[in-house]
Amino acid sequence: MVKTNKQVETSWAWFVARYEKLGFRSLNQFAGEMGFQKSSLSRYFHLQRQIPSGMMSALCITLKVSPNTLMKVIGEEWK
């Protein structure tokens, strides 16, 4: 499914707001302290790449959200 610019903007804005709410000042800080690749996070939340199933749990725990919430943010359905 092709994502619209609005979907990309919404997903990225949600991600930035979420890590800032958790006390991180930047993507660099969040990625570095939590052990994620900055470029991968950018691709996931700019909807350029699907989040691998093995990464979903770690992201949900780190961002303190449910899998369903994260799936909605990236425009996917929980199946």
N, C-alpha and C positions, 0 to 999 in steps of 0.2 A: 504494500500500500504506500502510495506517495504521500508524504506529509506536506502540509501547507506551511507557508512562512509563519502564519499565526500559531500553528501548533508548535513549531520550533521555538518561537519566541516565548510561548507560554511554558513549555517544558524547561527551557533554560532559566527563565525568570523564577520558576518554582524552585529549581535546584539551587540557584544562588541565594534566594531567600531562606531556603532550608538550612544550608550550611552556615549562613550568617546567624540565623536564629540559634544554632548550636554553638556559636561563639567563635567561628572561624572568620578571619578577615579576608581571605582570598582563596581562590582555587588552589594556588600553590601550597598554601598552608594546609588546607583540608586534605589534599592528595598526599602531601608529604607526611603529615602526622598520622593519617589513617592507612597508609600503605597502598594507595591506589596510584595508577598511572594517570597523570593529568590529562594527557592526550586522549586516553580511553574515556575518561569521564566526560570530556568535552564532546566526543563523538556520540556517546550514549544520549546525552541531554540536548544535543543539537539534532538528534534523531537521524544521524548518519549511519549508525550501527546499532544492532540489537544488543541488549545486555545479555551476556552469556548466562545460562541457567545457574552455573556455579557461582556467579558473581551476585546474583539477585539477593541471596540471603545476607551476604556481607554488606551490601549496600543498604538493605532494609534495616539491619541492626545498627549500622553506623548512622544512618539518617533518622533512625527511630520512627519508622513508618511501616505499615503493613505491606505485604506483597501486593495486595489489591490496590492500595494507594499508589505505589510505585508504578504498577502496570497502567493505571489510569493516566498518570502524569506523562508517560511516554506514548500514550495513545494505543495501547495494546489491550486485548481482552484476556482475562484470566480464564484459562481453559483446563 
